[in-house]
Amino acid sequence: MGRSEVRIDLERLKTLLAGVNAFGFNPETGGYNRLGFSDAHMASIDWFEGQMRQDGLITSRDGAANLFGRYGDGNGPSIMIGSHLDTVIEGGAFDGSLGACVALECVRTIKDAGLSLSSPIEVVATSEEEGRFGGMLGSQTISGQASEEWLEQAADANGIRLIDAMREQGLDAAEIMSSSRSPESVKAFLELHIEQGPVLEKEQLDIGVADRVSGICNLECVLTGVANHSGTTPMNMRADAFAGLAEVGVSIPRLIAQYGTEFSRITIGKVELTPNHTHTVPGGGRILQSSCGTPMKR
């Protein structure tokens, strides 16, 4: 088989992806729930490691439960290919898992074609990338960016500490600090990822190459009004917290136009009202906002 004829096995890839997505699937919503260090997440790592071993990859895990599967001869620097297996709450079928599965399918295809490698390949499934405890733990561990202070303080939205969640899975968070890889051991890192946006489809492009990564800032905005009876309080005498929140929301396009760039994004993802009943003017309001963007120049 010539190099130009090498093609992945699409049906085999679909089967592999379905195997990963059997863990944490919610049939009522169609979403996937493999939150970092949950039972479903850890089970997906175990299963994926079994697939790696079946294909002859030498597997290992580090202190953050990052999974590595090495293929190829030699102890020289490797080319890492992969993504993450954990998800956000009610996540999609392709976010992260596709990148990990494509990486393994590429190795399978290389084996089938009998191609020789000039550098070893490491298929990687990074851990806790999606943000249950803040996100990017796996990649921070590999690159040596994790800090003891962050590990000690990290907790999820329910107050469960990262350290405790890892302990529940038989893991010791202290090992993260000694699990970094030396830069000399990695020649490159490639990650196939879905766009999670409409631009490529609109431009009728099959694939794009990211040349920058957005920074993210999550903010909480709380407005305090006065709760009064909705049927008797005149409109001009109200201190309606929701009206204030609405002004924040409608100001977003103007703020981006004035201060942002073409890469700026602001999203209000959650709104809470108090007391949250139609018979009462809202006396309190709270929004959770996510802002992201990149500098115009790199």
C-alpha positions as CSV (number, residue, x, y, z in Angstrom):
1,M,0.0,0.0,0.0
2,G,1.4,3.4,-1.0
3,R,1.6,6.3,1.4
4,S,-1.0,8.2,-0.6
5,E,-3.4,5.3,-0.3
6,V,-3.4,5.1,3.5
7,R,-6.8,5.8,4.9
8,I,-8.3,5.4,8.4
9,D,-11.1,2.9,8.9
10,L,-14.1,5.1,9.5
11,E,-16.4,2.3,10.8
12,R,-13.7,1.2,13.2
13,L,-13.4,4.8,14.4
14,K,-17.1,5.0,14.9
15,T,-17.1,1.8,17.0
16,L,-14.3,3.1,19.1
17,L,-16.0,6.4,19.7
18,A,-19.3,4.6,20.6
19,G,-17.3,2.6,23.1
20,V,-16.1,5.7,24.9
21,N,-19.5,7.3,24.8
22,A,-21.1,4.3,26.4
23,F,-19.8,5.7,29.7
24,G,-21.9,8.5,31.2
25,F,-24.6,8.6,28.6
26,N,-27.9,10.2,29.7
27,P,-30.7,8.7,27.5
28,E,-33.2,11.4,28.7
29,T,-31.1,14.3,27.4
30,G,-28.8,12.7,24.9
31,G,-25.9,14.2,26.7
32,Y,-22.7,12.7,28.2
33,N,-21.6,13.0,31.8
34,R,-18.0,12.0,32.4
35,L,-17.0,14.7,34.9
36,G,-13.4,14.7,35.9
37,F,-12.6,11.8,38.4
38,S,-16.2,10.6,38.4
39,D,-16.9,6.9,38.1
40,A,-17.9,7.2,34.5
41,H,-14.7,9.2,33.7
42,M,-12.4,6.7,35.3
43,A,-14.3,3.7,33.7
44,S,-13.8,5.3,30.3
45,I,-10.0,5.6,30.9
46,D,-9.9,1.9,31.9
47,W,-11.7,0.9,28.8
48,F,-9.7,3.1,26.5
49,E,-6.5,1.7,28.0
50,G,-7.7,-1.8,27.2
51,Q,-8.2,-0.8,23.6
52,M,-4.6,0.6,23.5
53,R,-3.2,-2.6,24.9
54,Q,-5.1,-4.7,22.4
55,D,-3.3,-2.8,19.7
56,G,0.1,-3.3,21.2
57,L,0.7,0.1,22.8
58,I,2.7,0.3,26.0
59,T,0.4,2.1,28.4
60,S,1.1,4.2,31.5
61,R,-0.6,6.8,33.7
62,D,0.8,9.7,35.6
63,G,-0.3,11.3,38.9
64,A,-3.2,13.1,37.3
65,A,-4.6,10.0,35.7
66,N,-3.4,11.1,32.2
67,L,-3.3,8.0,30.1
68,F,-0.4,7.4,27.6
69,G,-0.1,4.7,25.0
70,R,3.3,4.5,23.3
71,Y,3.8,3.0,19.9
72,G,7.1,2.7,18.0
73,D,10.6,1.7,18.7
74,G,13.2,3.7,20.6
75,N,13.3,5.9,23.7
76,G,13.6,9.2,21.8
77,P,11.2,12.1,22.0
78,S,7.7,11.2,21.0
79,I,4.9,12.8,19.0
80,M,1.9,13.0,21.3
81,I,-1.5,12.8,19.7
82,G,-4.8,12.9,21.6
83,S,-7.3,14.8,23.7
84,H,-9.4,14.3,26.8
85,L,-12.1,11.8,27.7
86,D,-13.9,13.8,30.5
87,T,-16.8,16.0,29.6
88,V,-18.8,19.0,30.9
89,I,-22.2,18.4,32.4
90,E,-24.4,17.0,29.5
91,G,-21.5,17.3,27.1
92,G,-21.5,16.4,23.4
93,A,-20.4,13.2,21.7
94,F,-17.3,14.5,20.0
95,D,-15.8,17.1,22.4
96,G,-12.4,15.6,23.4
97,S,-13.4,12.0,22.9
98,L,-13.1,12.3,19.1
99,G,-9.5,13.6,19.4
100,A,-8.5,10.7,21.6
101,C,-10.2,8.1,19.4
102,V,-8.8,9.5,16.1
103,A,-5.3,9.3,17.7
104,L,-5.7,5.6,18.4
105,E,-7.2,5.0,15.0
106,C,-4.2,6.7,13.3
107,V,-1.9,4.3,15.1
108,R,-4.1,1.4,14.0
109,T,-3.9,2.6,10.5
110,I,-0.1,2.9,10.6
111,K,0.1,-0.6,11.9
112,D,-2.2,-2.0,9.2
113,A,-0.2,-0.2,6.5
114,G,3.1,-1.5,7.9
115,L,4.6,1.9,8.0
116,S,7.8,2.6,9.9
117,L,8.1,5.5,12.2
118,S,11.0,7.9,12.6
119,S,9.7,8.9,16.1
120,P,7.5,7.1,18.6
121,I,3.9,8.1,18.9
122,E,2.1,8.5,22.2
123,V,-1.7,8.4,22.2
124,V,-2.8,10.6,25.0
125,A,-6.1,10.9,26.9
126,T,-5.6,13.8,29.3
127,S,-7.5,14.1,32.6
128,E,-9.8,16.7,34.0
129,E,-9.5,19.1,31.1
130,E,-13.1,20.2,31.1
131,G,-13.3,22.2,34.3
132,R,-15.0,20.3,37.1
133,F,-12.2,21.6,39.3
134,G,-11.0,24.4,37.1
135,G,-9.9,22.5,34.0
136,M,-6.7,21.7,32.1
137,L,-5.3,19.7,35.0
138,G,-4.0,17.0,32.7
139,S,-2.1,19.3,30.4
140,Q,-0.9,21.4,33.3
141,T,0.5,18.2,34.8
142,I,2.3,17.2,31.6
143,S,3.8,20.7,31.2
144,G,4.7,21.2,34.8
145,Q,2.3,24.1,35.3
146,A,0.2,22.7,38.2
147,S,0.8,24.2,41.6
148,E,0.5,22.8,45.1
149,E,-1.6,25.8,46.1
150,W,-4.1,25.3,43.3
151,L,-4.4,21.6,44.0
152,E,-5.1,22.3,47.7
153,Q,-7.8,24.8,46.9
154,A,-9.5,23.3,43.9
155,A,-13.1,22.3,44.4
156,D,-16.1,21.7,42.2
157,A,-19.5,23.5,42.2
158,N,-20.8,21.2,45.0
159,G,-17.8,21.9,47.2
160,I,-16.1,18.6,46.6
161,R,-12.4,19.1,46.8
162,L,-10.2,17.8,43.9
163,I,-8.0,16.0,46.5
164,D,-10.9,14.2,47.9
165,A,-12.4,13.2,44.5
166,M,-9.1,11.8,43.5
167,R,-8.8,9.9,46.8
168,E,-12.2,8.3,46.1
169,Q,-10.7,6.9,42.9
170,G,-7.6,5.6,44.7
171,L,-5.4,8.4,43.5
172,D,-3.0,10.7,45.4
173,A,-3.1,14.3,44.2
174,A,0.4,14.8,45.6
175,E,1.8,12.7,42.8
176,I,0.8,15.4,40.3
177,M,3.7,17.6,41.3
178,S,6.2,14.9,40.3
179,S,4.5,13.9,37.0
180,S,5.6,16.6,34.6
181,R,7.3,15.6,31.3
182,S,10.6,17.1,30.3
183,P,10.3,19.2,27.1
184,E,13.0,17.1,25.5
185,S,10.8,14.0,25.7
186,V,8.1,15.5,23.5
187,K,8.7,16.4,19.9
188,A,5.2,17.7,19.2
189,F,1.6,17.5,20.4
190,L,-1.3,17.3,18.0
191,E,-5.0,17.5,19.0
192,L,-7.9,17.0,16.6
193,H,-10.9,18.9,18.1
194,I,-14.3,19.8,16.9
195,E,-14.7,23.5,16.2
196,Q,-17.7,23.9,18.5
197,G,-18.8,26.8,16.3
198,P,-20.3,27.5,12.9
199,V,-17.5,29.2,11.1
200,L,-15.9,26.2,9.2
201,E,-19.3,25.0,8.1
202,K,-20.3,28.5,6.9
203,E,-17.1,28.8,5.0
204,Q,-17.4,25.3,3.6
205,L,-14.1,24.2,5.0
206,D,-13.4,20.7,6.2
207,I,-10.7,21.6,8.8
208,G,-8.8,24.5,10.2
209,V,-5.6,25.0,12.2
210,A,-5.9,27.0,15.4
211,D,-3.2,29.7,15.6
212,R,-4.3,31.2,19.0
213,V,-6.1,30.1,22.2
214,S,-8.7,32.2,23.9
215,G,-8.2,33.3,27.5
216,I,-11.3,32.9,29.7
217,C,-12.7,35.0,32.5
218,N,-15.8,33.9,34.5
219,L,-17.6,36.6,36.4
220,E,-20.5,36.7,38.8
221,C,-22.7,39.7,38.8
222,V,-25.2,40.3,41.6
223,L,-27.8,43.1,41.6
224,T,-29.9,44.1,44.5
225,G,-33.4,45.6,44.1
226,V,-36.5,45.7,46.3
227,A,-39.0,42.9,46.3
228,N,-42.6,44.2,46.2
229,H,-46.0,42.9,45.1
230,S,-46.1,42.8,41.3
231,G,-49.8,43.7,41.1
232,T,-49.8,46.8,43.2
233,T,-46.3,48.4,42.8
234,P,-46.3,51.0,40.0
235,M,-43.8,50.6,37.2
236,N,-42.1,54.0,38.1
237,M,-41.7,53.0,41.7
238,R,-40.0,49.7,41.2
239,A,-36.4,48.7,42.0
240,D,-36.5,45.6,39.7
241,A,-33.4,43.5,39.9
242,F,-34.2,41.7,36.7
243,A,-34.5,45.0,34.8
244,G,-31.0,45.8,35.9
245,L,-29.8,42.4,34.7
246,A,-31.5,42.9,31.4
247,E,-29.6,46.1,30.9
248,V,-26.4,44.3,31.5
249,G,-27.4,41.7,28.9
250,V,-28.4,44.1,26.1
251,S,-25.2,46.1,26.6
252,I,-23.0,43.2,25.6
253,P,-22.9,44.0,21.8
254,R,-22.1,47.6,22.5
255,L,-19.3,46.7,24.9
256,I,-17.7,44.4,22.5
257,A,-17.9,46.9,19.7
258,Q,-16.4,49.6,21.8
259,Y,-13.7,47.7,23.7
260,G,-13.3,44.2,22.1
261,T,-12.0,42.7,18.9
262,E,-13.3,40.2,16.3
263,F,-12.2,37.5,18.7
264,S,-14.1,38.7,21.7
265,R,-17.0,36.8,23.2
266,I,-19.2,37.5,26.2
267,T,-21.9,35.0,27.2
268,I,-24.4,35.1,30.1
269,G,-25.0,31.4,30.8
270,K,-27.0,31.5,34.0
271,V,-29.6,33.8,35.5
272,E,-31.1,33.5,39.0
273,L,-33.9,35.7,40.4
274,T,-35.1,36.1,44.0
275,P,-37.8,35.3,45.0
276,N,-38.4,34.0,41.4
277,H,-42.2,34.2,41.4
278,T,-44.6,36.1,39.1
279,H,-46.4,37.7,42.1
280,T,-43.3,39.5,43.3
281,V,-41.0,42.1,41.7
282,P,-37.5,40.5,41.7
283,G,-35.6,41.8,44.7
284,G,-32.4,40.2,43.8
285,G,-30.7,38.9,40.6
286,R,-27.5,37.0,39.8
287,I,-25.9,36.2,36.5
288,L,-22.9,34.0,35.7
289,Q,-20.9,35.4,32.7
290,S,-18.1,34.0,30.6
291,S,-15.8,36.3,28.7
292,C,-13.1,35.1,26.3
293,G,-10.9,36.5,23.6
294,T,-7.4,36.6,22.2
295,P,-5.0,39.5,21.5
296,M,-5.0,40.8,18.0
297,K,-1.2,40.3,17.8
298,R,0.6,37.2,19.0
